[in-house]
């Protein structure tokens, strides 16, 4: 058996349960930061993501009430902030007949959370575009290979750009910019729609426009967003240093931290 922190429909996960997922990567997931009060920012958006992605991946519905119940049980007895990953996959998936994977199950994994606003990160630009980027799926090879490439070259992570040289997103985060006028700019392109980015867009004025890699490097500020880190500044893209302190960036952080968590 694997660690008791991983549960498949309330039962401890076995190697046999995970083997089909390991061999095929056919599934989807969402990760949520849970506060010490067991509340989750953007919980409704996370549930919407699971429902939307399950229709695309499995053509099946998701019982979000059941998801909330399983997450709540997985959190019992745990103190402090943590990150919960809910993975939706079919343990009976067959590589030769993926169309027969119509009975997806719910796996919940809990891990400790890091700092909500970690130190600035450096990013190496890497040409890469996700398969089916609108779905938060389990096919992470390309993204993790980009991260490995970046880290081997001394950077913290990778920033993706497409064949048109337009910036899209990071490995596990959305990227945004603040231009010379103090306007928040989200790059237009095929990206995974992040919950943290969506929450910020609900509460701030912004624009969406194509951003080339060269343009990204001339922006005064670049920042990363996801559920684990909130709003994190980029201190460099490739060899181009970025400003890590800015009034608009501070306002973004404050806006995010002021969002009340939702009860499970």
N, C-alpha and C positions, 0 to 999 in steps of 0.2 A: 504494500500500500504506500501511497505517497503521503505527504504531510497532511495533517488534519486541517491545515489552513485552506485546503482545496476540497470543495464539496461538489458533487454532481447530484443534483436533486436531493440534497441533504445527506447523501452518503459519501463516505470517504472515496476519493478517486483512485482507481486502480491503474496499473500500467496498461492493462487491456482496454480500459475506457479511453485512454489518451492516445493509444497507438494509431488509430485511424486519423485523428487530428494531426498527429506528428508526421504521418506519411503523406497526407494530402493538403494540409493547411486549409481545408475547406470548412469555413465557419466565419462568424463575425463576432464582434465584441464591443463593449464600451467600458471605459474606466472612469471611476468617480472618486473624488476626494471627499471623505467623510470627516466632518468636524468632531471635536470632542463631545459635542452635544448630539451627535448622531444625525445631524442635518446635512443635506447635500445641496450645494448650489447647482441650479440647473437640472435637478432631478427629473422634472417633466420632460426636458429636452433629451436627456439620456434615454428615457423610456420611449420617446418618439423615434429616436435613432434605432433602437432595437426593433421596433415595429416596422419601420421603413426598410431597414436592411434585411430583415427576415423575409419580407415579401420578395425582394430581389434575389436573395441567395437560396432560399428554400421554397418560395411560394407558399409560406405557412404563416400563421398568426403567432403572436407572442402574448401570453397572459401576463400583462405588466403587474397585476396584483400578485401573482405568484412570484415574479421576480423580486418585488419589494419584500415579500415575506421571506424569501430565501436569503436575501441580503441582510435583512434584520436578524435572522437566526445566525448567520455567519459572524455578525458583529457582537453577538452576546458574549459577555465576559472580556471584551477587549477595551482597553483604555487608550485615550489620546487619539489624535488624528491618524487616519489611515487611508489607503487607497484600495478600493474594491474594483476588481475586474470581473465583469459578467460576460462569459463567453457562451455563445449559442452555436452548438454544433451537433451533428448526428453521429453517435458512436458507431453506427452501422454503415457509415458512408463507404462506398466502394469506388475505387479509382476508375474502374471500367464502366460503372453505371452510376454516375453522380446524380442522375435524374431520379434515382430511387431513394435518395436521402431526403425523406419527407417527414422524419420524426425527430426534429432537433430537440436537444435537451439543454438544460441550464447548468453551467458550471460557475461557481463563485470562488474567487481566490482573494484573500485579504493579505495586504502587506503594509508595513509601517509607512507613513508619509514623511517626505523630506520637508525642507523649508518651503513655505508658501511662496516666498520671493527669493529664490537662490541668487548667487552672484551672477554678474553678466557672463555671457558665453561668447566664444568665438566660433564662427561658422565658415566652413570651406564650401564654395559653390561646386555642386556636382550635377551633371546633366542626368536627370532621371524623372520619369513620370510614372505614377502608380498605375497598376491594373485597376480598372473600375474605381477611380479615385473617390467617387461619391459615397462609397461603402467603406466602413471601418472593418475591413476583413482581416483574416489571420495570415494572409500571404505577405509576410514581412521580409522575405529574403533580399529583395532589391534595396529596400530602405535601410536594412541593417548593414548590408554590404557598403552602402554609401557612408553610413556612420563609421564603420570600421576604417574605410579609406581616409575619412577626415581625421579620425583620432590617431591613426598611424602617422599622419603628417603634422601632428601637434595641435590640431584644432579640437574643440569640444564636441562639435556636431557638424552635420551637413545641411546646407540650404539648397533646395532643388531648383533647377531651371530647366525649361523645356527645349525642344529643338528650335523654337523661335527665339531662344535666349531670354524669354520672359520668366521672371521669378514666380514660383508658385507657393511653396511651403517648406517646412522643415521635416525632419524624419518623423517626429512624433508631436509636432506643434505647427500651428498656423503662424505666419509671419505678417507683421504690419509695420508701417513706417509713419514717421512724422516729417512732413516736408518743411521747407523754409518758411512757409506761412503759418506753421503750427497746425496744419490740417492732418487729421488721421487718414491714412491711405491704406486700404487693403488691396493686394494685388488681384487682378482679374485672371482667372485661369482655372484649369481642372484641379481642384483641391478637395481634400477631405473637409467637409464643413464642421468645424470644431464647435463644441458647446460653449467653451469660454469665449471664443470670438463672437459667437451669436449673442451671448449675454451682454458683452460690451457694446455690440452694435445696437442693441435695444436701448442703450442708455447714453449713447454719445452721438455726436454728429460726425460723419465720416463720408468718404467717397471711395468707390471701387473703380480701379482703372488698371490697364496693363502697365507693368513695371519691368523694364529690361534689367538685366544684371548690372549693366553700366550705370543705369539710373539709380538702382538700389544702393550702389556704393557711394553715390553723391548725396543721398538723403542724410540729414543731420542725425536722425535717430531711427533705429530698427529695433523691433521687439518681438519676442516669441510669446505665444499664449497656449496653455493647455490646462486641463483640470488639476494637474499635480503641482504646477509651478505658478499658476495665475498669470501675471505679466512679468516677463523677464527681459531685461535689456540685452541687446547684442553689442559687444564691445569691438567686434571687428567682423567684416565680411572679406574673406581672403586676406590681402595685405592692407586693406583699407580700414583704419581705426574709425569707430563710431562713438558718438557722445552717449554716455550712459545716464546722464542726469538732464532732465528737461521738465518744465512745468506741466506740459501736456502728458508726458509719461507718468509723472506723479499723480495727475488727475485720473489717468486710466487705472492705476493701481488702487487709488482710493475708491473709484467707482466699483471696481471688482470686489474689493474687500467689504464694501457696504451692502452687497447683495445678500439678502437673507437666505439662509439655507431652507430647503423644503424638508418636511418630515417624511420618513419612509411610510 
